């Protein structure tokens, strides 16, 4: 799918991967809608994009609120008449800690944003996509959906739920013109990044370009970065080794945090 001319909603677009993705899509000629809870920062970014000749709209959206999501989506449809793509990016990595020591509210909040937030936005845009005869839902996954990491139990479980939901919904919509894609970024330098140590920490801009590339390819599941793909290969051929690798990474990162 070529982004040019498409109306693309990006949630969690006030910073990090979301903001970089919106900018990358705008450069490709998409009509970008940037959504997050804080409208002031979004308005400034939308104005910057418009000054550069791009089409951009800022909308306030709290993905944990049914009413906020519904109002935002209806406003987008009134403005553009359609939504071609939604990138469900809203979320954060949370705080690394032993699950037993974590505040139960933190686990619920993690699911409310990553899982139920993604579900709320998808539920709101899907009727419009079906009515217009097509669309694409992009859900942001993580390597931890396949290879969970200690000290990040809630995040790993939430991303595993996103993975299962996306694969189920893809099968349900296969004959109805709506594609469901999974995009898993590698370790990325963002305000909420996990304190992991690895051979490379990618920039949000690099990840955004990979996401645009995944849209063009139309891949059902796209894992960006060699380390992502290598770990999943290891998970298939030597699951015990992959689990030990993630155990060591998680416990060391948790000690640093």
Order of alpha helices (4+ residues) and beta strands (2+ residues): beta-alpha-beta-alpha-beta-alpha-beta-alpha-alpha-beta-alpha-beta-beta-beta-alpha-beta-alpha-alpha
